[in-house]
Structure formats: structure tokens, C-alpha cells
Amino acid sequence: MRRDKRQIQTAVLGSADSEEPLVLPLEAIELDAFRTVHEHDSFWCGLLLGGCGGQLTTKLYTDRVCSLSSSAC
């Protein structure tokens, strides 16, 4: 099966089963603030959003849109 290389912009907080969605900021300066606000949170590819259930990490880019990443997706 081929891995999906699309950039992930949506996630849920806390666990893959969470009903608490969020959208990642697109710009690097906004992502810094987002990371500060969510310093102790975990991000997941939400099952209720049709995702794979994997844990996500933020990816900061200055030359393109910031995104979330998972080795499971």
C-alpha cells in the first residue's frame, strides 16, 4: 500500500477517539504560538474525522505551508 503524502492540517486533541478537533495554522509564526498554547497536548489523526488514528507531530516550514505529520498515515 502506498503511503499518503498529503499534508495534514486537521487533528484531534488527546487521543485518536477524541471529538475535539483543531486546525493547524498555516504560517510559521502562527505555528510557534500554537505550539506554546498546546505545549502539553498530543495531536492525533482522528478516527471520527476518517483518519488513521496515528499520533501526529507539527512540522514547521518557512518555505511552504506548515503541516502535521505521522509515520502511521
mmCIF file of the N, C-alpha and C atoms, coordinates in Angstrom:
data_MODEL
# 
_entry.id   MODEL 
# 
loop_
_atom_site.group_PDB 
_atom_site.id 
_atom_site.type_symbol 
_atom_site.label_atom_id 
_atom_site.label_alt_id 
_atom_site.label_comp_id 
_atom_site.label_asym_id 
_atom_site.label_entity_id 
_atom_site.label_seq_id 
_atom_site.pdbx_PDB_ins_code 
_atom_site.Cartn_x 
_atom_site.Cartn_y 
_atom_site.Cartn_z 
_atom_site.occupancy 
_atom_site.B_iso_or_equiv 
_atom_site.pdbx_formal_charge 
_atom_site.auth_seq_id 
_atom_site.auth_comp_id 
_atom_site.auth_asym_id 
_atom_site.auth_atom_id 
_atom_site.pdbx_PDB_model_num 
ATOM 1   N N  . MET A 1 1  ? 0.845   -1.176 0.000  1.00 0.00 ? 1  MET A N  1 
ATOM 2   C CA . MET A 1 1  ? 0.000   0.000  0.000  1.00 0.00 ? 1  MET A CA 1 
ATOM 3   C C  . MET A 1 1  ? 0.890   1.239  0.000  1.00 0.00 ? 1  MET A C  1 
ATOM 4   N N  . ARG A 1 2  ? 0.579   2.218  -0.843 1.00 0.00 ? 2  ARG A N  1 
ATOM 5   C CA . ARG A 1 2  ? 1.350   3.455  -0.905 1.00 0.00 ? 2  ARG A CA 1 
ATOM 6   C C  . ARG A 1 2  ? 0.997   4.370  0.258  1.00 0.00 ? 2  ARG A C  1 
ATOM 7   N N  . ARG A 1 3  ? 1.996   5.024  0.796  1.00 0.00 ? 3  ARG A N  1 
ATOM 8   C CA . ARG A 1 3  ? 1.805   5.963  1.894  1.00 0.00 ? 3  ARG A CA 1 
ATOM 9   C C  . ARG A 1 3  ? 1.209   7.264  1.368  1.00 0.00 ? 3  ARG A C  1 
ATOM 10  N N  . ASP A 1 4  ? 0.259   7.825  2.096  1.00 0.00 ? 4  ASP A N  1 
ATOM 11  C CA . ASP A 1 4  ? -0.389  9.074  1.715  1.00 0.00 ? 4  ASP A CA 1 
ATOM 12  C C  . ASP A 1 4  ? 0.553   10.227 2.022  1.00 0.00 ? 4  ASP A C  1 
ATOM 13  N N  . LYS A 1 5  ? 0.962   10.992 1.013  1.00 0.00 ? 5  LYS A N  1 
ATOM 14  C CA . LYS A 1 5  ? 1.930   12.082 1.184  1.00 0.00 ? 5  LYS A CA 1 
ATOM 15  C C  . LYS A 1 5  ? 1.264   13.456 1.320  1.00 0.00 ? 5  LYS A C  1 
ATOM 16  N N  . ARG A 1 6  ? -0.070  13.506 1.389  1.00 0.00 ? 6  ARG A N  1 
ATOM 17  C CA . ARG A 1 6  ? -0.734  14.799 1.535  1.00 0.00 ? 6  ARG A CA 1 
ATOM 18  C C  . ARG A 1 6  ? -0.396  15.440 2.864  1.00 0.00 ? 6  ARG A C  1 
ATOM 19  N N  . GLN A 1 7  ? -0.369  16.765 2.885  1.00 0.00 ? 7  GLN A N  1 
ATOM 20  C CA . GLN A 1 7  ? -0.102  17.479 4.132  1.00 0.00 ? 7  GLN A CA 1 
ATOM 21  C C  . GLN A 1 7  ? -1.361  17.488 4.987  1.00 0.00 ? 7  GLN A C  1 
ATOM 22  N N  . ILE A 1 8  ? -1.201  17.138 6.259  1.00 0.00 ? 8  ILE A N  1 
ATOM 23  C CA . ILE A 1 8  ? -2.331  17.057 7.186  1.00 0.00 ? 8  ILE A CA 1 
ATOM 24  C C  . ILE A 1 8  ? -2.478  18.394 7.896  1.00 0.00 ? 8  ILE A C  1 
ATOM 25  N N  . GLN A 1 9  ? -3.668  18.959 7.871  1.00 0.00 ? 9  GLN A N  1 
ATOM 26  C CA . GLN A 1 9  ? -3.934  20.248 8.513  1.00 0.00 ? 9  GLN A CA 1 
ATOM 27  C C  . GLN A 1 9  ? -4.900  20.126 9.683  1.00 0.00 ? 9  GLN A C  1 
ATOM 28  N N  . THR A 1 10 ? -5.623  19.007 9.798  1.00 0.00 ? 10 THR A N  1 
ATOM 29  C CA . THR A 1 10 ? -6.588  18.836 10.888 1.00 0.00 ? 10 THR A CA 1 
ATOM 30  C C  . THR A 1 10 ? -6.159  17.696 11.792 1.00 0.00 ? 10 THR A C  1 
ATOM 31  N N  . ALA A 1 11 ? -6.555  17.797 13.042 1.00 0.00 ? 11 ALA A N  1 
ATOM 32  C CA . ALA A 1 11 ? -6.216  16.778 14.036 1.00 0.00 ? 11 ALA A CA 1 
ATOM 33  C C  . ALA A 1 11 ? -7.262  16.825 15.142 1.00 0.00 ? 11 ALA A C  1 
ATOM 34  N N  . VAL A 1 12 ? -7.129  15.914 16.082 1.00 0.00 ? 12 VAL A N  1 
ATOM 35  C CA . VAL A 1 12 ? -7.924  15.968 17.309 1.00 0.00 ? 12 VAL A CA 1 
ATOM 36  C C  . VAL A 1 12 ? -6.962  15.953 18.489 1.00 0.00 ? 12 VAL A C  1 
ATOM 37  N N  . LEU A 1 13 ? -7.425  16.452 19.616 1.00 0.00 ? 13 LEU A N  1 
ATOM 38  C CA . LEU A 1 13 ? -6.602  16.541 20.823 1.00 0.00 ? 13 LEU A CA 1 
ATOM 39  C C  . LEU A 1 13 ? -6.789  15.329 21.721 1.00 0.00 ? 13 LEU A C  1 
ATOM 40  N N  . GLY A 1 14 ? -5.694  14.857 22.310 1.00 0.00 ? 14 GLY A N  1 
ATOM 41  C CA . GLY A 1 14 ? -5.749  13.880 23.392 1.00 0.00 ? 14 GLY A CA 1 
ATOM 42  C C  . GLY A 1 14 ? -5.670  12.424 23.020 1.00 0.00 ? 14 GLY A C  1 
ATOM 43  N N  . SER A 1 15 ? -6.459  11.986 22.036 1.00 0.00 ? 15 SER A N  1 
ATOM 44  C CA . SER A 1 15 ? -6.449  10.579 21.624 1.00 0.00 ? 15 SER A CA 1 
ATOM 45  C C  . SER A 1 15 ? -7.096  10.464 20.253 1.00 0.00 ? 15 SER A C  1 
ATOM 46  N N  . ALA A 1 16 ? -6.895  9.338  19.609 1.00 0.00 ? 16 ALA A N  1 
ATOM 47  C CA . ALA A 1 16 ? -7.463  9.109  18.284 1.00 0.00 ? 16 ALA A CA 1 
ATOM 48  C C  . ALA A 1 16 ? -8.990  9.115  18.308 1.00 0.00 ? 16 ALA A C  1 
ATOM 49  N N  . ASP A 1 17 ? -9.598  8.804  19.464 1.00 0.00 ? 17 ASP A N  1 
ATOM 50  C CA . ASP A 1 17 ? -11.065 8.760  19.594 1.00 0.00 ? 17 ASP A CA 1 
ATOM 51  C C  . ASP A 1 17 ? -11.671 10.113 19.961 1.00 0.00 ? 17 ASP A C  1 
ATOM 52  N N  . SER A 1 18 ? -10.855 11.117 20.154 1.00 0.00 ? 18 SER A N  1 
ATOM 53  C CA . SER A 1 18 ? -11.312 12.423 20.620 1.00 0.00 ? 18 SER A CA 1 
ATOM 54  C C  . SER A 1 18 ? -12.341 13.036 19.675 1.00 0.00 ? 18 SER A C  1 
ATOM 55  N N  . GLU A 1 19 ? -13.235 13.817 20.258 1.00 0.00 ? 19 GLU A N  1 
ATOM 56  C CA . GLU A 1 19 ? -14.217 14.596 19.495 1.00 0.00 ? 19 GLU A CA 1 
ATOM 57  C C  . GLU A 1 19 ? -13.849 16.076 19.510 1.00 0.00 ? 19 GLU A C  1 
ATOM 58  N N  . GLU A 1 20 ? -12.600 16.396 19.871 1.00 0.00 ? 20 GLU A N  1 
ATOM 59  C CA . GLU A 1 20 ? -12.141 17.777 19.979 1.00 0.00 ? 20 GLU A CA 1 
ATOM 60  C C  . GLU A 1 20 ? -11.188 18.106 18.817 1.00 0.00 ? 20 GLU A C  1 
ATOM 61  N N  . PRO A 1 21 ? -11.754 18.558 17.678 1.00 0.00 ? 21 PRO A N  1 
ATOM 62  C CA . PRO A 1 21 ? -10.919 18.826 16.507 1.00 0.00 ? 21 PRO A CA 1 
ATOM 63  C C  . PRO A 1 21 ? -10.180 20.156 16.603 1.00 0.00 ? 21 PRO A C  1 
ATOM 64  N N  . LEU A 1 22 ? -9.114  20.264 15.841 1.00 0.00 ? 22 LEU A N  1 
ATOM 65  C CA . LEU A 1 22 ? -8.413  21.538 15.709 1.00 0.00 ? 22 LEU A CA 1 
ATOM 66  C C  . LEU A 1 22 ? -7.794  21.612 14.323 1.00 0.00 ? 22 LEU A C  1 
ATOM 67  N N  . VAL A 1 23 ? -7.500  22.832 13.898 1.00 0.00 ? 23 VAL A N  1 
ATOM 68  C CA . VAL A 1 23 ? -6.875  23.066 12.606 1.00 0.00 ? 23 VAL A CA 1 
ATOM 69  C C  . VAL A 1 23 ? -5.521  23.713 12.852 1.00 0.00 ? 23 VAL A C  1 
ATOM 70  N N  . LEU A 1 24 ? -4.503  23.184 12.225 1.00 0.00 ? 24 LEU A N  1 
ATOM 71  C CA . LEU A 1 24 ? -3.147  23.696 12.376 1.00 0.00 ? 24 LEU A CA 1 
ATOM 72  C C  . LEU A 1 24 ? -2.993  25.012 11.619 1.00 0.00 ? 24 LEU A C  1 
ATOM 73  N N  . PRO A 1 25 ? -2.333  26.011 12.225 1.00 0.00 ? 25 PRO A N  1 
ATOM 74  C CA . PRO A 1 25 ? -2.044  27.249 11.495 1.00 0.00 ? 25 PRO A CA 1 
ATOM 75  C C  . PRO A 1 25 ? -1.147  26.963 10.288 1.00 0.00 ? 25 PRO A C  1 
ATOM 76  N N  . LEU A 1 26 ? -1.270  27.760 9.249  1.00 0.00 ? 26 LEU A N  1 
ATOM 77  C CA . LEU A 1 26 ? -0.506  27.549 8.028  1.00 0.00 ? 26 LEU A CA 1 
ATOM 78  C C  . LEU A 1 26 ? 0.853   28.234 8.032  1.00 0.00 ? 26 LEU A C  1 
ATOM 79  N N  . GLU A 1 27 ? 0.979   29.336 8.757  1.00 0.00 ? 27 GLU A N  1 
ATOM 80  C CA . GLU A 1 27 ? 2.205   30.139 8.746  1.00 0.00 ? 27 GLU A CA 1 
ATOM 81  C C  . GLU A 1 27 ? 3.113   29.786 9.921  1.00 0.00 ? 27 GLU A C  1 
ATOM 82  N N  . ALA A 1 28 ? 4.430   29.866 9.690  1.00 0.00 ? 28 ALA A N  1 
ATOM 83  C CA . ALA A 1 28 ? 5.419   29.505 10.713 1.00 0.00 ? 28 ALA A CA 1 
ATOM 84  C C  . ALA A 1 28 ? 5.253   30.325 11.995 1.00 0.00 ? 28 ALA A C  1 
ATOM 85  N N  . ILE A 1 29 ? 5.028   31.627 11.879 1.00 0.00 ? 29 ILE A N  1 
ATOM 86  C CA . ILE A 1 29 ? 4.900   32.473 13.074 1.00 0.00 ? 29 ILE A CA 1 
ATOM 87  C C  . ILE A 1 29 ? 3.659   32.090 13.879 1.00 0.00 ? 29 ILE A C  1 
ATOM 88  N N  . GLU A 1 30 ? 2.586   31.689 13.201 1.00 0.00 ? 30 GLU A N  1 
ATOM 89  C CA . GLU A 1 30 ? 1.384   31.245 13.895 1.00 0.00 ? 30 GLU A CA 1 
ATOM 90  C C  . GLU A 1 30 ? 1.599   29.875 14.545 1.00 0.00 ? 30 GLU A C  1 
ATOM 91  N N  . LEU A 1 31 ? 2.407   29.034 13.913 1.00 0.00 ? 31 LEU A N  1 
ATOM 92  C CA . LEU A 1 31 ? 2.674   27.708 14.476 1.00 0.00 ? 31 LEU A CA 1 
ATOM 93  C C  . LEU A 1 31 ? 3.458   27.817 15.783 1.00 0.00 ? 31 LEU A C  1 
ATOM 94  N N  . ASP A 1 32 ? 4.362   28.764 15.896 1.00 0.00 ? 32 ASP A N  1 
ATOM 95  C CA . ASP A 1 32 ? 5.092   28.966 17.151 1.00 0.00 ? 32 ASP A CA 1 
ATOM 96  C C  . ASP A 1 32 ? 4.132   29.249 18.299 1.00 0.00 ? 32 ASP A C  1 
ATOM 97  N N  . ALA A 1 33 ? 3.172   30.138 18.077 1.00 0.00 ? 33 ALA A N  1 
ATOM 98  C CA . ALA A 1 33 ? 2.178   30.461 19.101 1.00 0.00 ? 33 ALA A CA 1 
ATOM 99  C C  . ALA A 1 33 ? 1.301   29.248 19.409 1.00 0.00 ? 33 ALA A C  1 
ATOM 100 N N  . PHE A 1 34 ? 0.903   28.517 18.382 1.00 0.00 ? 34 PHE A N  1 
ATOM 101 C CA . PHE A 1 34 ? 0.096   27.310 18.532 1.00 0.00 ? 34 PHE A CA 1 
ATOM 102 C C  . PHE A 1 34 ? 0.820   26.286 19.405 1.00 0.00 ? 34 PHE A C  1 
ATOM 103 N N  . ARG A 1 35 ? 2.096   26.088 19.148 1.00 0.00 ? 35 ARG A N  1 
ATOM 104 C CA . ARG A 1 35 ? 2.892   25.136 19.939 1.00 0.00 ? 35 ARG A CA 1 
ATOM 105 C C  . ARG A 1 35 ? 2.963   25.559 21.402 1.00 0.00 ? 35 ARG A C  1 
ATOM 106 N N  . THR A 1 36 ? 3.064   26.848 21.662 1.00 0.00 ? 36 THR A N  1 
ATOM 107 C CA . THR A 1 36 ? 3.104   27.346 23.039 1.00 0.00 ? 36 THR A CA 1 
ATOM 108 C C  . THR A 1 36 ? 1.785   27.071 23.748 1.00 0.00 ? 36 THR A C  1 
ATOM 109 N N  . VAL A 1 37 ? 0.679   27.365 23.081 1.00 0.00 ? 37 VAL A N  1 
ATOM 110 C CA . VAL A 1 37 ? -0.651  27.145 23.662 1.00 0.00 ? 37 VAL A CA 1 
ATOM 111 C C  . VAL A 1 37 ? -0.895  25.657 23.932 1.00 0.00 ? 37 VAL A C  1 
ATOM 112 N N  . HIS A 1 38 ? -0.419  24.799 23.043 1.00 0.00 ? 38 HIS A N  1 
ATOM 113 C CA . HIS A 1 38 ? -0.671  23.354 23.133 1.00 0.00 ? 38 HIS A CA 1 
ATOM 114 C C  . HIS A 1 38 ? 0.566   22.574 23.578 1.00 0.00 ? 38 HIS A C  1 
ATOM 115 N N  . GLU A 1 39 ? 1.393   23.213 24.382 1.00 0.00 ? 39 GLU A N  1 
ATOM 116 C CA . GLU A 1 39 ? 2.660   22.619 24.816 1.00 0.00 ? 39 GLU A CA 1 
ATOM 117 C C  . GLU A 1 39 ? 2.504   21.229 25.443 1.00 0.00 ? 39 GLU A C  1 
ATOM 118 N N  . HIS A 1 40 ? 1.433   21.013 26.181 1.00 0.00 ? 40 HIS A N  1 
ATOM 119 C CA . HIS A 1 40 ? 1.255   19.747 26.904 1.00 0.00 ? 40 HIS A CA 1 
ATOM 120 C C  . HIS A 1 40 ? 0.188   18.847 26.267 1.00 0.00 ? 40 HIS A C  1 
ATOM 121 N N  . ASP A 1 41 ? -0.246  19.185 25.062 1.00 0.00 ? 41 ASP A N  1 
ATOM 122 C CA . ASP A 1 41 ? -1.275  18.411 24.372 1.00 0.00 ? 41 ASP A CA 1 
ATOM 123 C C  . ASP A 1 41 ? -0.649  17.437 23.374 1.00 0.00 ? 41 ASP A C  1 
ATOM 124 N N  . SER A 1 42 ? -1.382  16.402 23.053 1.00 0.00 ? 42 SER A N  1 
ATOM 125 C CA . SER A 1 42 ? -0.974  15.498 21.980 1.00 0.00 ? 42 SER A CA 1 
ATOM 126 C C  . SER A 1 42 ? -1.992  15.610 20.853 1.00 0.00 ? 42 SER A C  1 
ATOM 127 N N  . PHE A 1 43 ? -1.522  15.431 19.630 1.00 0.00 ? 43 PHE A N  1 
ATOM 128 C CA . PHE A 1 43 ? -2.350  15.573 18.436 1.00 0.00 ? 43 PHE A CA 1 
ATOM 129 C C  . PHE A 1 43 ? -2.465  14.215 17.752 1.00 0.00 ? 43 PHE A C  1 
ATOM 130 N N  . TRP A 1 44 ? -3.660  13.938 17.247 1.00 0.00 ? 44 TRP A N  1 
ATOM 131 C CA . TRP A 1 44 ? -3.934  12.622 16.670 1.00 0.00 ? 44 TRP A CA 1 
ATOM 132 C C  . TRP A 1 44 ? -4.685  12.758 15.361 1.00 0.00 ? 44 TRP A C  1 
ATOM 133 N N  . CYS A 1 45 ? -4.472  11.803 14.478 1.00 0.00 ? 45 CYS A N  1 
ATOM 134 C CA . CYS A 1 45 ? -5.213  11.702 13.229 1.00 0.00 ? 45 CYS A CA 1 
ATOM 135 C C  . CYS A 1 45 ? -6.548  11.048 13.593 1.00 0.00 ? 45 CYS A C  1 
ATOM 136 N N  . GLY A 1 46 ? -7.557  11.868 13.813 1.00 0.00 ? 46 GLY A N  1 
ATOM 137 C CA . GLY A 1 46 ? -8.811  11.441 14.429 1.00 0.00 ? 46 GLY A CA 1 
ATOM 138 C C  . GLY A 1 46 ? -9.600  10.415 13.650 1.00 0.00 ? 46 GLY A C  1 
ATOM 139 N N  . LEU A 1 47 ? -9.986  9.361  14.330 1.00 0.00 ? 47 LEU A N  1 
ATOM 140 C CA . LEU A 1 47 ? -10.780 8.307  13.724 1.00 0.00 ? 47 LEU A CA 1 
ATOM 141 C C  . LEU A 1 47 ? -12.148 8.823  13.283 1.00 0.00 ? 47 LEU A C  1 
ATOM 142 N N  . LEU A 1 48 ? -12.751 9.711  14.072 1.00 0.00 ? 48 LEU A N  1 
ATOM 143 C CA . LEU A 1 48 ? -14.061 10.259 13.722 1.00 0.00 ? 48 LEU A CA 1 
ATOM 144 C C  . LEU A 1 48 ? -13.986 11.212 12.533 1.00 0.00 ? 48 LEU A C  1 
ATOM 145 N N  . LEU A 1 49 ? -12.782 11.678 12.204 1.00 0.00 ? 49 LEU A N  1 
ATOM 146 C CA . LEU A 1 49 ? -12.574 12.525 11.020 1.00 0.00 ? 49 LEU A CA 1 
ATOM 147 C C  . LEU A 1 49 ? -12.183 11.686 9.810  1.00 0.00 ? 49 LEU A C  1 
ATOM 148 N N  . GLY A 1 50 ? -12.167 10.367 9.968  1.00 0.00 ? 50 GLY A N  1 
ATOM 149 C CA . GLY A 1 50 ? -11.793 9.481  8.877  1.00 0.00 ? 50 GLY A CA 1 
ATOM 150 C C  . GLY A 1 50 ? -10.302 9.226  8.789  1.00 0.00 ? 50 GLY A C  1 
ATOM 151 N N  . GLY A 1 51 ? -9.569  9.553  9.865  1.00 0.00 ? 51 GLY A N  1 
ATOM 152 C CA . GLY A 1 51 ? -8.119  9.396  9.886  1.00 0.00 ? 51 GLY A CA 1 
ATOM 153 C C  . GLY A 1 51 ? -7.667  8.005  10.294 1.00 0.00 ? 51 GLY A C  1 
ATOM 154 N N  . CYS A 1 52 ? -6.347  7.836  10.324 1.00 0.00 ? 52 CYS A N  1 
ATOM 155 C CA . CYS A 1 52 ? -5.736  6.532  10.602 1.00 0.00 ? 52 CYS A CA 1 
ATOM 156 C C  . CYS A 1 52 ? -5.592  6.225  12.089 1.00 0.00 ? 52 CYS A C  1 
ATOM 157 N N  . GLY A 1 53 ? -5.734  7.238  12.963 1.00 0.00 ? 53 GLY A N  1 
ATOM 158 C CA . GLY A 1 53 ? -5.595  7.028  14.402 1.00 0.00 ? 53 GLY A CA 1 
ATOM 159 C C  . GLY A 1 53 ? -4.184  7.194  14.921 1.00 0.00 ? 53 GLY A C  1 
ATOM 160 N N  . GLY A 1 54 ? -3.240  7.558  14.054 1.00 0.00 ? 54 GLY A N  1 
ATOM 161 C CA . GLY A 1 54 ? -1.852  7.735  14.474 1.00 0.00 ? 54 GLY A CA 1 
ATOM 162 C C  . GLY A 1 54 ? -1.611  9.059  15.181 1.00 0.00 ? 54 GLY A C  1 
ATOM 163 N N  . GLN A 1 55 ? -0.590  9.081  16.040 1.00 0.00 ? 55 GLN A N  1 
ATOM 164 C CA . GLN A 1 55 ? -0.213  10.320 16.709 1.00 0.00 ? 55 GLN A CA 1 
ATOM 165 C C  . GLN A 1 55 ? 0.505   11.219 15.707 1.00 0.00 ? 55 GLN A C  1 
ATOM 166 N N  . LEU A 1 56 ? 0.227   12.517 15.789 1.00 0.00 ? 56 LEU A N  1 
ATOM 167 C CA . LEU A 1 56 ? 0.771   13.495 14.861 1.00 0.00 ? 56 LEU A CA 1 
ATOM 168 C C  . LEU A 1 56 ? 1.762   14.424 15.550 1.00 0.00 ? 56 LEU A C  1 
ATOM 169 N N  . THR A 1 57 ? 2.702   14.930 14.792 1.00 0.00 ? 57 THR A N  1 
ATOM 170 C CA . THR A 1 57 ? 3.621   15.955 15.264 1.00 0.00 ? 57 THR A CA 1 
ATOM 171 C C  . THR A 1 57 ? 3.543   17.142 14.312 1.00 0.00 ? 57 THR A C  1 
ATOM 172 N N  . THR A 1 58 ? 3.828   18.329 14.841 1.00 0.00 ? 58 THR A N  1 
ATOM 173 C CA . THR A 1 58 ? 3.801   19.516 13.990 1.00 0.00 ? 58 THR A CA 1 
ATOM 174 C C  . THR A 1 58 ? 5.099   19.626 13.203 1.00 0.00 ? 58 THR A C  1 
ATOM 175 N N  . LYS A 1 59 ? 4.975   20.122 11.989 1.00 0.00 ? 59 LYS A N  1 
ATOM 176 C CA . LYS A 1 59 ? 6.126   20.349 11.115 1.00 0.00 ? 59 LYS A CA 1 
ATOM 177 C C  . LYS A 1 59 ? 6.156   21.823 10.752 1.00 0.00 ? 59 LYS A C  1 
ATOM 178 N N  . LEU A 1 60 ? 7.217   22.499 11.148 1.00 0.00 ? 60 LEU A N  1 
ATOM 179 C CA . LEU A 1 60 ? 7.368   23.923 10.866 1.00 0.00 ? 60 LEU A CA 1 
ATOM 180 C C  . LEU A 1 60 ? 8.202   24.103 9.604  1.00 0.00 ? 60 LEU A C  1 
ATOM 181 N N  . TYR A 1 61 ? 7.648   24.837 8.647  1.00 0.00 ? 61 TYR A N  1 
ATOM 182 C CA . TYR A 1 61 ? 8.348   25.165 7.413  1.00 0.00 ? 61 TYR A CA 1 
ATOM 183 C C  . TYR A 1 61 ? 8.271   26.667 7.184  1.00 0.00 ? 61 TYR A C  1 
ATOM 184 N N  . THR A 1 62 ? 9.307   27.237 6.643  1.00 0.00 ? 62 THR A N  1 
ATOM 185 C CA . THR A 1 62 ? 9.271   28.660 6.287  1.00 0.00 ? 62 THR A CA 1 
ATOM 186 C C  . THR A 1 62 ? 9.117   28.850 4.787  1.00 0.00 ? 62 THR A C  1 
ATOM 187 N N  . ASP A 1 63 ? 9.311   27.792 4.011  1.00 0.00 ? 63 ASP A N  1 
ATOM 188 C CA . ASP A 1 63 ? 9.213   27.882 2.559  1.00 0.00 ? 63 ASP A CA 1 
ATOM 189 C C  . ASP A 1 63 ? 7.933   27.267 1.986  1.00 0.00 ? 63 ASP A C  1 
ATOM 190 N N  . ARG A 1 64 ? 7.073   26.743 2.862  1.00 0.00 ? 64 ARG A N  1 
ATOM 191 C CA . ARG A 1 64 ? 5.791   26.174 2.431  1.00 0.00 ? 64 ARG A CA 1 
ATOM 192 C C  . ARG A 1 64 ? 4.852   26.117 3.628  1.00 0.00 ? 64 ARG A C  1 
ATOM 193 N N  . VAL A 1 65 ? 3.654   25.623 3.426  1.00 0.00 ? 65 VAL A N  1 
ATOM 194 C CA . VAL A 1 65 ? 2.642   25.562 4.475  1.00 0.00 ? 65 VAL A CA 1 
ATOM 195 C C  . VAL A 1 65 ? 3.076   24.583 5.564  1.00 0.00 ? 65 VAL A C  1 
ATOM 196 N N  . CYS A 1 66 ? 2.904   24.978 6.828  1.00 0.00 ? 66 CYS A N  1 
ATOM 197 C CA . CYS A 1 66 ? 3.176   24.094 7.956  1.00 0.00 ? 66 CYS A CA 1 
ATOM 198 C C  . CYS A 1 66 ? 2.145   22.961 7.949  1.00 0.00 ? 66 CYS A C  1 
ATOM 199 N N  . SER A 1 67 ? 2.506   21.811 8.526  1.00 0.00 ? 67 SER A N  1 
ATOM 200 C CA . SER A 1 67 ? 1.596   20.682 8.500  1.00 0.00 ? 67 SER A CA 1 
ATOM 201 C C  . SER A 1 67 ? 1.815   19.794 9.721  1.00 0.00 ? 67 SER A C  1 
ATOM 202 N N  . LEU A 1 68 ? 0.957   18.794 9.835  1.00 0.00 ? 68 LEU A N  1 
ATOM 203 C CA . LEU A 1 68 ? 1.096   17.745 10.831 1.00 0.00 ? 68 LEU A CA 1 
ATOM 204 C C  . LEU A 1 68 ? 1.602   16.499 10.120 1.00 0.00 ? 68 LEU A C  1 
ATOM 205 N N  . SER A 1 69 ? 2.346   15.678 10.843 1.00 0.00 ? 69 SER A N  1 
ATOM 206 C CA . SER A 1 69 ? 2.950   14.504 10.237 1.00 0.00 ? 69 SER A CA 1 
ATOM 207 C C  . SER A 1 69 ? 2.790   13.298 11.140 1.00 0.00 ? 69 SER A C  1 
ATOM 208 N N  . SER A 1 70 ? 2.653   12.130 10.505 1.00 0.00 ? 70 SER A N  1 
ATOM 209 C CA . SER A 1 70 ? 2.576   10.869 11.230 1.00 0.00 ? 70 SER A CA 1 
ATOM 210 C C  . SER A 1 70 ? 3.235   9.782  10.403 1.00 0.00 ? 70 SER A C  1 
ATOM 211 N N  . SER A 1 71 ? 3.952   8.911  11.063 1.00 0.00 ? 71 SER A N  1 
ATOM 212 C CA . SER A 1 71 ? 4.524   7.774  10.349 1.00 0.00 ? 71 SER A CA 1 
ATOM 213 C C  . SER A 1 71 ? 3.462   6.714  10.071 1.00 0.00 ? 71 SER A C  1 
ATOM 214 N N  . ALA A 1 72 ? 2.321   6.813  10.755 1.00 0.00 ? 72 ALA A N  1 
ATOM 215 C CA . ALA A 1 72 ? 1.250   5.816  10.580 1.00 0.00 ? 72 ALA A CA 1 
ATOM 216 C C  . ALA A 1 72 ? 0.364   6.124  9.380  1.00 0.00 ? 72 ALA A C  1 
ATOM 217 N N  . CYS A 1 73 ? 0.210   7.379  9.046  1.00 0.00 ? 73 CYS A N  1 
ATOM 218 C CA . CYS A 1 73 ? -0.718  7.773  7.954  1.00 0.00 ? 73 CYS A CA 1 
ATOM 219 C C  . CYS A 1 73 ? -0.144  7.453  6.590  1.00 0.00 ? 73 CYS A C  1 
# 
